[in-house]
Amino acid sequence: MLLIPSLELKGGKCVRKGPPVGGKPGVLLPYSDDPVAQAQQWVKAGARRLQLVDHDSMVSGKAAQAAMVQRIVAACPGVPAQVTGGIRNEEGLLPYIEAGADFVVLGMRALTSAHLVNDLCLEYPGHIVVALDVREGKVAGGGWSKLAHADMSETAEHFQREGVAAIVFCPVGDAKDCIASAAVMARGIAIPVIAAAGVATLEDVKSLCTGAGEDLFGVIVSDALHEGLDLAAGQKLADSLSKA
């Protein structure tokens, strides 16, 4: 079971979500001017996979942080990197692959045709990951109309047949059952399933590895890393429980 730290990039800096204000999500706040050093710190703490989020590309649709991704990948040899953030076509993903990213994550906005994902999987085999927004067991909104609001497990099976390398399970709304729901998906397909939420404490890690989440490949951790979760202790605990 992998704890996958999420390194969020904007303007060449590491950012994190600030506290909510007036019921609205908090703004992104910089916390490090050196994303390469931050990535190396997490690898030193035991991370065996990194998620790199390009916030600038969410606005432009272009691979704004491709050069930074290349620097991070070069500084963390042997640690796979998956890049996400506004990637919706070949033009948007190719610079990341050329930068050395092992995986690129397509969001729901990318799923605009019946053949897009399959075409990309054929062109870049082993590199394409799909993030599915799920609400109450259904794929939530957007994307190809034939998949919107479809059963999450059927949709995952569809993308497995298309050739994707993994699925990122993204809960919409209440994320409390993210782990359990993502594990249901994982038990129905052969490719890895990664939960995008669900771990904030070491107790969560224990529950993840010994309970409903044991079929998952990993879970992405972001805010928790800035709110007290010790990545080294968490990954060590996950490794020990996985071997038990």
ZITAPE-V34530 format. One record per helix or strand of 2 or more residues. SS is the DSSP state (H for helix, E for strand). FROM is the first residue (numbers start at 1). TO is the last residue. Records with the same first field share a line. If there is no record, write none. Layout:
SS=FROM-TO  FROM-TO
This chain:
E=2-10  13-17  28-32  49-54  80-84  103-106  128-135  138-139  166-171  192-195  218-221
H=35-44  55-60  66-75  90-98  108-110  116-123  152-162  178-188  202-210  212-215  223-226  231-243
